[in-house]
Amino acid sequence: MIKFFRKIRYNLMEKGKTGRYFKYAIGEIVLVVIGILIALQINNWNENRKERLKEKAYLERLKADITIDSRMLSLNDGFYKDVFDYGNLALLFAEGEKIDTQSNWDVLVSFFHASQIWPIITTSSTFEELKSSGELSLIRNIKLRNTLSFYHGGGLERYNQTMGINPPYRKMVRGLIPSKVQNYMWDNCHITNGDIQILQKCTPFIEEAKALELLKGLSENSRLIEELRFYMSSIKVGMATVTEQQRLCENMLTEIEKALNTYD
């Protein structure tokens, strides 16, 4: 092809057809420019195609991560509602309220279960990869991008400051309940299934009189009761954070589905 164009130029120059040569030269330049533009367009199309395939892969991974988080947050919500109920039952006893429906053993178990924690560790590997690689902009859905950043940033920080704390009450009450009683509670009143914790009632390990004796010792420890009140207050506030994180998960999953549908 190059030899062909050279031959045309040579013939025009040989025959002294300068005007026609210049017209030809301009036409050749135009063809070259068009060729370059087409090549650039093809290259841009290929790059855009690669980015879209990358975006789709990231979206599918984010969907899997957020689905896991949503499920874990739902379980976390139920867990802390149980801890809150146990803690408030213990406080009712400590504050002298009459409790007719619970045995002394059940109240003692409540003091123990009120010390439980289950901080959620979000599934953030995909988001962290996007952020560290500078490829967060591949996610074209701006609403999704902003929600992701808040969910793993401000939202997670609020969660960690409420539901994610390790309360002093936890250490204190476990230092006051006898080891044999605690070991029984761990084996019979608490179930761990992978990352999931289940708190439940269990048959008494000690007589009611002994349970009452232990309850009185716990109730008379003013520092312990203060820390229990504080922890229950933190959970009360933190429940709203769990709900908000769940809502953000639902919103992100909706936006991801919208984005993935554009690939159909």
Buried (B, 14 or more C-beta within 10 A) or exposed (E): EEEEEEEEEEEBEEEEEEEEBEEBEEEEEEEEEEEEEEEEEEEEEEEEEEBBEEBBEBBBBBBEBBBEBBEBBEBBBEBBEBBBBBBBBBBBBBEEEEBEEBBBBBBBBBBBBBBBBBEBEBBBEBBEEBBEEEBBEBBEBEEBBEBBBEBBEEBBEBBBEBBBBEBBBBEBBEEBBEEEBBEBBEEBBBEEEEEEBEBEBBEBBBEEEBBBEBBEEBBEBEEBBEBBBBBBEBBBEBBEBBEBBBBBBEBBBEBBEEBBEEEE
